[in-house]
Each structure stands twice: as structure tokens, then as C-alpha cells.
């Protein structure tokens, strides 16, 4: 039986409609995903540039500690981003030797944060951290802490904890260029303990309290250095990280850095 021309016409129209709908959906997905990809690439490029800028600031801050220079200035390009001194991280170090407490130190520092959209890079205790769109944070350049050990099965030979305490409360938005002035506002030796031959090692515990995503980044950092997690005291969901170590020598010193944004 020969199909009716009217039925064939309806069939052709339906076919055209379906093909057109498929094409529209495909073009929409291509445009949407394409624009999203381009924007993501742009954001990542800006974030890479921001990270490079903070690396220069970090190097200048280390210069305050090592050379004794009172202040240093760094020029950063914001490119529509936001630079601020916001959010705090607390750090604590407790150590005992032969049953006696040799140090009990705690203080709080502020973070230098360069935000680009919903992502950011930050400087915290001399370490650089990068936070992605979902809030996950990674350590892109570790703090200048040193955990030195020749024998993998024994205590550390030396643990050095230079605590770079950052201060300030400025914020700058969307300016093309900003100057970050870092000034050393104080230096002091907190503790220097050493175990002589035949003596037990110094036992230490380091605590970091911050946001949960950053706590996970700190925990990963300490894991990689071979410290032992205090599973009872650590609560990553609450932002609390506690790790233990043993060492033949412990040095803790503090450098206070005052940041100003101009």
C-alpha cells in the first residue's frame, strides 16, 4: 500500500524537527562547555600569575628573616582580583625532654590571600596554598619548616620551626597594581633544645587550627614529612591538626611580619 502524501509530509516535518532539536542541543552544549573551558583557562592563568606574585612576596619575607633587612616591598598585578589580609591560622608547639616541658608555644597569624573569582592562592606561615573552585586546598610551596632525619627508623636529627607570624588587615580590590610592604616587627628565639648522647630524644607535638580544607592540606604536608598523626586530637572536619615527632635537636624561633597594602 502506497503511503499517503500527508502522512509522508508529517513524517518529514517531524524528522526535520528532531534533527533541528538535536543540532540546537549540540550547539548549546558546545557553546556552553566551550565558554566554560575558556573561562576556566583564563582563571587558571590569572591564578598562576597570582601564585607567582606571592612567591616573590614569600621570598622577600624570608629575606627579612635571613638577612635582618627591616622591610621589603613587592609590586603585584591584581588584574581584577582581590588581595586581602584575612582569615587566621593558629599554631602551637609543645615539647618535653626527659619528662620535663621545654617549650609551650602558641600564636595566631593572618593569611595574605589573592582571590580570583571563587579560587585563591594564599601565604600562610611562609607556605603557599592554592584553593580550587570546590574549596579543596593544596600546598604548592611548603612552609620553611625543616625535619631532617638520616635514619628512617629513628628520631629526627633536627627539627627547625621558623614561625613566620603575619599581621595586617588591609584589603585592595581590582586595582591594576598594588604594593605589598612587609616589615619585620619582631624576632625571637622561642626554644633550642638538644639531647646529649645517651639521653632520650626531645618529644614534640605541633598543632595547627584552621579551616577544614586547609587542615587537610596541612595534614598531608606533615604526613609527607614523616610525622605521626595524633588520631585522638586531630579532627580534620573541625580544622584541627595535631602531629607528634621525636628529635635530637629542636629549634623554634619566631619572626613577626607586618603587611601593608598600598
C-alpha positions, 0 to 999 in steps of 0.5 A, spaced: 500 500 500 502 506 497 503 511 503 499 517 503 502 524 501 500 527 508 502 522 512 509 522 508 509 530 509 508 529 517 513 524 517 518 529 514 516 535 518 517 531 524 524 528 522 526 535 520 524 537 527 528 532 531 534 533 527 533 541 528 532 539 536 538 535 536 543 540 532 540 546 537 542 541 543 549 540 540 550 547 539 548 549 546 552 544 549 558 546 545 557 553 546 556 552 553 562 547 555 566 551 550 565 558 554 566 554 560 573 551 558 575 558 556 573 561 562 576 556 566 583 557 562 583 564 563 582 563 571 587 558 571 592 563 568 590 569 572 591 564 578 598 562 576 600 569 575 597 570 582 601 564 585 607 567 582 606 574 585 606 571 592 612 567 591 616 573 590 612 576 596 614 569 600 621 570 598 622 577 600 619 575 607 624 570 608 629 575 606 627 579 612 628 573 616 635 571 613 638 577 612 635 582 618 633 587 612 627 591 616 622 591 610 621 589 603 616 591 598 613 587 592 609 590 586 603 585 584 598 585 578 591 584 581 588 584 574 581 584 577 582 580 583 582 581 590 588 581 595 586 581 602 589 580 609 584 575 612 582 569 615 587 566 621 591 560 622 593 558 629 599 554 631 602 551 637 608 547 639 609 543 645 615 539 647 618 535 653 625 532 654 626 527 659 619 528 662 620 535 663 616 541 658 621 545 654 617 549 650 609 551 650 608 555 644 602 558 641 600 564 636 595 566 631 597 569 624 593 572 618 593 569 611 595 574 605 590 571 600 589 573 592 582 571 590 580 570 583 573 569 582 571 563 587 579 560 587 585 563 591 592 562 592 594 564 599 601 565 604 600 562 610 606 561 615 611 562 609 607 556 605 603 557 599 596 554 598 592 554 592 584 553 593 580 550 587 573 552 585 570 546 590 574 549 596 579 543 596 586 546 598 593 544 596 600 546 598 604 548 592 610 551 596 611 548 603 612 552 609 620 553 611 619 548 616 625 543 616 625 535 619 631 532 617 632 525 619 638 520 616 635 514 619 628 512 617 627 508 623 629 513 628 628 520 631 629 526 627 636 529 627 633 536 627 627 539 627 627 547 625 620 551 626 621 558 623 614 561 625 613 566 620 607 570 624 603 575 619 599 581 621 595 586 617 588 587 615 588 591 609 584 589 603 585 592 595 580 590 590 581 590 582 586 595 582 591 594 576 597 594 581 598 594 588 604 594 593 605 589 598 610 592 604 612 587 609 616 589 615 619 585 620 616 587 627 619 582 631 624 576 632 625 571 637 628 565 639 622 561 642 626 554 644 633 550 642 633 544 645 638 538 644 639 531 647 646 529 649 648 522 647 645 517 651 639 521 653 632 520 650 630 524 644 626 531 645 618 529 644 614 534 640 607 535 638 605 541 633 598 543 632 595 547 627 587 550 627 584 552 621 579 551 616 577 544 614 580 544 607 586 547 609 587 542 615 587 537 610 592 540 606 596 541 612 595 534 614 598 531 608 604 536 608 606 533 615 604 526 613 609 527 607 614 529 612 614 523 616 610 525 622 605 521 626 598 523 626 595 524 633 588 520 631 585 522 638 586 530 637 586 531 630 579 532 627 580 534 620 572 536 619 573 541 625 580 544 622 584 541 627 591 538 626 595 535 631 602 531 629 607 528 634 615 527 632 621 525 636 628 529 635 635 530 637 635 537 636 629 542 636 629 549 634 623 554 634 624 561 633 619 566 631 619 572 626 613 577 626 611 580 619 607 586 618 603 587 611 601 593 608 597 594 602 598 600 598 
